Amino acid sequence: MDEQQGTQGPPTPSFMGKHRLAATISHLHNQINLIQEELDQLETLGESSLVCDQLISSVESIPDPLLPMTKAPADDSWERWFRVRTNSRWI
């Protein structure tokens, strides 16, 4: 009985195993094609540093509507509330 098992070669793949392998290979080919298309698109784009510089300059040129335009406080009396008084005493 042991002699018969020793003379047998590797098990042959079944139809389902062959189908799975073919499906896996087909899936890998599809992924390779998608990656190749992405690489081709990236090669046609400009350099990223140039694109980033253009984006930053265009964003910085447009003022933010939520931020005030002045850098100093508009009302100095309002700022007095937040200043620390050095000569006042707390009892």
C-alpha positions in Angstrom: 0.0 0.0 0.0 2.8 2.4 0.8 4.5 1.5 -2.5 1.5 2.6 -4.4 1.4 6.0 -2.7 5.1 6.5 -3.4 4.8 5.8 -7.1 2.0 8.3 -7.6 3.0 11.7 -8.9 1.6 15.0 -7.7 -2.1 15.3 -7.8 -3.5 16.7 -11.0 -5.6 19.8 -10.6 -9.3 19.4 -11.1 -11.4 21.4 -13.5 -12.4 23.7 -10.7 -8.7 24.3 -9.8 -7.8 25.1 -13.4 -10.8 27.5 -13.6 -9.7 29.3 -10.4 -6.2 29.7 -11.7 -7.4 31.0 -15.0 -9.7 33.5 -13.2 -6.9 34.6 -10.9 -4.5 35.1 -13.9 -7.3 37.1 -15.7 -7.8 39.2 -12.6 -4.1 39.9 -12.4 -3.9 40.9 -16.1 -6.8 43.3 -15.5 -5.0 44.9 -12.5 -1.8 45.2 -14.6 -3.7 47.0 -17.4 -5.4 49.4 -14.9 -2.0 50.2 -13.3 -0.5 50.7 -16.8 -3.3 53.1 -17.7 -2.7 55.1 -14.5 1.0 55.3 -15.2 0.3 56.6 -18.7 -2.0 59.3 -17.3 0.7 60.3 -14.7 3.3 60.6 -17.4 1.1 63.2 -19.2 0.6 65.4 -16.1 3.0 68.2 -15.4 5.5 68.1 -12.6 3.8 67.9 -9.2 5.8 70.8 -7.7 4.8 73.1 -10.5 1.1 72.2 -10.1 1.4 72.6 -6.3 3.0 76.0 -6.7 0.2 77.1 -9.0 -2.5 75.8 -6.7 -1.0 77.5 -3.6 -0.6 80.8 -5.4 -4.2 80.7 -6.7 -5.5 79.8 -3.2 -3.5 82.5 -1.5 -4.6 85.2 -3.9 -8.3 84.7 -2.9 -9.1 86.2 0.5 -10.9 84.0 3.0 -14.4 85.5 3.6 -14.4 84.2 7.2 -11.2 85.9 8.2 -11.0 89.7 8.9 -9.0 91.8 6.4 -7.3 93.8 9.1 -4.5 92.4 11.2 -5.0 94.9 14.1 -8.1 94.8 16.3 -10.9 96.9 14.8 -12.0 98.1 18.2 -9.3 98.8 20.8 -11.8 99.0 23.7 -12.8 95.4 23.0 -9.2 94.3 23.4 -8.9 96.0 26.8 -11.0 93.3 28.3 -8.4 90.7 27.5 -5.4 92.6 28.7 -3.9 91.8 32.1 -3.9 94.7 34.5 -0.7 94.9 36.4 -1.7 97.5 39.0 -5.1 96.1 39.9 -5.6 94.1 43.1 -7.8 91.1 43.5 -9.1 90.8 47.0 
